[in-house]
Amino acid sequence: MGKMNRLNWINFVGILVLNWICTGDDAFAEITHDTGFSSSESYAKTLDKEDPLARFRSKFDIPLSNGQTSIYFNGNSLGIPTKAAQVDMMHEMQDWAKLGVRGHFREKEPWYTYHENFRGPVTEILGAHEDELVFMNSLTVNLHMMMVSFYRPTRTRYKILMEGPVFASDTYAVKTQIEHHGYTSEEALIVVEPRQGEDFIRTEDVAAALEKHGDSIALVMMNAVNYLTGQAINVKAISELSHKQGAYIGIDLAHATGNIPLKLHDWNVDFAAWCSYKYLSGGPGAIGGVFIHERHAKNIKMPRFAGWWGNDPQKRFLIHLEKNFVPVRTADAWQISNPSIFSMVPLKGALAVYQEAGMEAFREKSVKITGYLETLLDEAKLDGVEIVTPRNPDERGCQLSLRFTKEAEKVHKALEKNNVICDFRKPNIVRAAPHPLYNTYHEVWRFVQILKDVLEAEPV
Ligand SMILES: *Cc1c(COP(=O)(O)O)cnc(C)c1O
């Protein structure tokens, strides 16, 4: 909180000085003394002018809506393409046509090792070493592949602890893994849920469940950021607590990768998996990825399902000579098939933008633009609308989930009509995520204005 207050204090002084020097409009009178954010339109534009990441917006194609540039607040669900993505895709198509099979070993970025170019750019995003990372498959498939290695139930240690509610795919994966090993969810699945009347998981409740079930827990699997509420959990603390009970911990990063700062290696989690089409802008159905902590990645005795692509690359093509699987001593050993080049290509340009921006600047804008959205929503005092996402910036990324007392679907439709693209989750949640790399403060201002107008025209 201290950091946030300092940031707001700087904003506050900044806007005072700015208005005094150069604008002379009415912004001065509208300054909110609590947060330092003013609700005037000119202030929004000032924030954009001062935004060190503003130049990155022009590197993306912003989808149109009704023939106009949309307010795209849906990067939490499907990110938008960089302009480079189209160029890169065309380049790969052309090379395929020109080179055929020789593309695998072409001089520049051969397809044979193409996936290796991607882990460098995400080390900062994930807080991991290169050897701990590999892009492969897609998210739910990877959760299964990771459970092959990290969920090896025994007669006494067979339970999986997760939080709820989560995105259904994770639940299906966990339940069917449990059943695959001959247990039932009733006996082997522990779900920690928010307390009655609350929206968030409390670390203390996770701790209590871990304490209670102790050494019967084989695996703890949690989402770093909840898809619905936007809550970011304390991965570091839960990782420590899990290890104290002798359980492995795996993290689903679907809504965390490219959204909040992560330190997977230092937090000592055993594995993590993500999809690349949300914040990372990898394109629909883009390749997913996994993190496997060094201590496991280096261990060639780790149980896993193998395929030729996990083999030592020097020996991959000696299949007829080499009968035994020789895993490479990195996360690459978990690969099974050769990866889809075309589901990786669009990611290249997007990761380059992340790298150029840097996670520190990214996070700084994320905290600021989300705080700005929060402040404007609070000030608008909209009837029947409540922010579900945690108020503490340390407990969220850039997504704010809004709960409507009723008719949320109607509101969402009206927003769409006004060129806002955000998403609706039944029965009453609208999620809005201003992405630090391509959204502007002025869009946030307009979004709140539009929402206000929509609700005034049709009260919920
Ligand atoms: C988006 C998302 C998925 C999607 O799974 P795919 O296997 O990529 O289709 C799974 N789990 C969570 C938590 C998600 O947010």
The ligand as an ORCA input file, in Angstrom:
! r2SCAN-3c Opt
* xyz 0 1
  C      -8.136    -20.095    -20.546
  C      -8.034    -21.174    -19.560
  C      -7.946    -22.513    -19.964
  C      -8.030    -22.881    -21.402
  O      -7.532    -24.157    -21.654
  P      -6.971    -24.599    -23.074
  O      -6.460    -25.928    -22.787
  O      -5.941    -23.600    -23.510
  O      -8.123    -24.608    -24.033
  C      -7.781    -23.477    -18.967
  N      -7.724    -23.137    -17.670
  C      -7.829    -21.852    -17.261
  C      -7.769    -21.528    -15.811
  C      -8.001    -20.849    -18.194
  O      -8.128    -19.578    -17.788
*
